[in-house]
């Protein structure tokens, strides 16, 4: 289970409890520099951490497992899952409202609004970054009750400006760090999109699914937004994921 930008393994509580009750062993990853108190000053080195650094750390973590895992990622974690799947490391992949790889243009008004203060910070691509509360509430937690919005936001830590730039401005990245070669993705892939998502709109999730069309299944939930890990009716989503997994792993 791979968390998204500024989040941590804590966000997987509901899904972990569900899947462990189904007999799965759950491993929740913590991205580099994310295992700190939210009130601490971030490590200056965080700002220049690349998506490739996150991927390399996860490759090392997976290498310690006895079996090839099912990999599940949310938001930026969904992009990291795509990169790991490209490397042949997944038995199956679940992409929950995923960030998009290079080649998919991802400039929607709601995305620009969500990242507004970050993108207006000079040199953000080499600095630690973090959403404001109002931005995160608008783009990520728009269907969560106010008390939960504050509770979740207070757990956020800083993330890498470089990683964000590699995702959002992939066309300026000569290394094409977020590129995924779809022909190398050979395991079953489930892409979950939501109609009320503002930071990764469903139109982009549909394009991700289309990219892996030979192995992918796309499912959209009309009454959910980005925080599919805890919104009301999150159980419907995880039930669908579980049903899909059972079908795919029995083939």
Residue pairs with C-beta under 8 A, 6 or more apart in sequence:
1 9
1 12
1 15
1 16
1 26
1 27
1 28
1 29
1 72
1 73
1 77
2 29
2 31
2 58
2 71
2 72
2 73
2 74
2 77
2 78
2 80
2 81
3 9
3 11
3 12
3 28
3 29
3 30
3 31
3 34
3 73
3 74
3 75
3 77
4 11
4 73
4 74
4 75
4 76
4 77
4 78
4 99
5 75
5 76
5 99
5 159
5 163
5 164
6 130
6 131
6 136
6 156
6 157
6 158
6 159
7 34
7 74
7 75
7 155
7 156
8 30
8 34
8 35
8 155
8 157
9 28
9 29
9 30
10 155
11 74
11 152
11 155
11 229
11 230
12 26
12 28
12 229
14 229
14 230
14 234
14 238
15 26
15 72
15 229
15 238
16 26
16 28
18 235
18 238
18 242
19 26
19 238
19 242
20 26
22 242
24 70
27 61
27 65
27 69
29 58
29 61
31 54
31 57
32 46
32 49
32 53
32 54
32 57
33 42
33 43
33 45
33 46
33 49
33 157
33 158
33 160
34 157
34 159
36 42
36 43
36 157
38 154
38 155
38 156
38 157
42 128
42 157
42 158
43 128
44 128
46 128
46 158
46 159
46 160
47 126
47 127
47 128
47 129
47 160
47 161
47 162
48 126
48 160
48 161
48 162
49 160
49 162
49 163
50 160
50 162
50 163
50 166
50 177
51 79
51 80
51 83
51 163
51 166
51 167
51 177
51 178
52 175
52 177
54 80
54 163
55 80
55 83
55 84
58 80
58 84
59 84
59 87
59 89
62 69
62 71
62 84
62 89
67 91
68 89
68 90
68 91
69 89
69 90
69 91
70 90
70 91
70 92
70 93
70 94
70 245
71 81
71 84
71 85
71 89
71 90
71 92
71 93
71 94
72 81
72 93
72 94
72 96
72 241
73 79
73 80
73 81
73 82
73 93
73 94
73 95
73 96
73 98
74 96
74 97
74 98
74 228
74 229
75 96
75 97
75 98
75 99
75 199
75 200
75 226
76 99
76 159
76 163
76 167
77 96
77 98
78 95
78 96
78 97
78 98
78 99
78 200
78 208
79 98
79 99
79 100
79 101
79 167
79 178
81 90
81 93
81 94
81 95
81 98
82 93
82 95
82 98
82 101
82 180
82 185
82 208
83 101
83 178
83 180
84 90
84 93
85 93
85 180
85 185
85 187
85 189
86 180
86 181
86 184
86 185
87 184
88 184
88 186
88 187
90 187
91 187
91 249
92 187
92 188
92 189
92 190
92 245
92 248
92 249
93 185
93 187
93 188
93 189
93 190
94 189
94 190
94 192
94 241
94 245
95 189
95 190
95 191
95 192
95 205
95 208
96 192
96 228
96 229
96 237
97 192
97 193
97 194
97 197
97 199
97 200
97 205
97 226
97 228
98 191
98 200
98 205
98 208
99 106
99 167
99 200
100 106
100 167
100 178
100 200
100 204
100 207
100 208
101 170
101 178
101 179
101 180
101 208
101 211
102 170
102 171
102 173
102 176
102 177
102 178
102 179
102 180
103 170
103 179
103 211
104 204
104 207
104 208
104 211
106 167
106 168
106 200
106 204
107 168
108 201
108 203
108 204
110 138
110 139
110 198
110 199
110 201
111 139
111 168
111 198
111 199
111 200
111 201
112 119
113 135
113 138
113 139
113 198
114 131
114 135
114 136
114 138
114 139
114 140
114 198
114 199
115 131
115 135
115 139
115 164
115 168
116 135
117 131
117 132
117 135
118 124
118 129
118 130
118 131
118 161
118 164
119 168
121 127
121 129
121 161
123 161
124 161
124 164
124 165
125 161
125 162
125 164
125 165
125 169
126 161
126 162
127 161
128 158
128 159
128 160
128 161
129 158
129 159
129 160
129 161
129 164
130 156
130 157
130 158
130 159
131 139
131 140
131 156
133 149
133 150
133 153
136 149
136 153
136 156
137 149
137 153
138 198
139 198
139 199
139 226
140 198
140 199
140 225
140 226
140 227
141 148
141 149
141 152
141 153
141 225
141 226
141 227
142 196
142 198
142 225
142 226
143 196
143 224
143 225
143 227
143 231
143 232
144 152
144 227
144 230
144 231
148 230
152 227
152 230
165 172
165 173
166 173
166 177
166 178
167 178
170 176
170 177
170 178
170 179
180 211
182 211
182 212
182 214
185 212
185 215
186 215
187 215
188 215
188 216
188 217
188 248
189 209
189 212
189 215
189 216
189 217
190 216
190 217
190 219
190 241
190 244
190 245
190 248
191 205
191 206
191 208
191 209
191 212
191 216
191 217
191 218
191 219
192 205
192 219
192 220
192 221
192 228
192 237
192 240
192 241
193 202
193 204
193 205
193 206
193 209
193 218
193 219
193 220
193 221
194 202
194 205
194 220
194 221
194 222
194 224
194 225
194 226
194 228
195 202
195 220
195 221
195 222
195 223
195 224
196 222
196 223
196 224
196 225
197 205
197 224
197 225
197 226
198 225
198 226
199 226
200 226
202 220
205 218
205 220
206 218
206 220
209 216
209 217
209 218
210 216
210 218
217 244
219 240
219 244
221 228
221 233
221 236
221 237
223 233
224 231
224 233
224 234
224 237
225 231
228 234
228 237
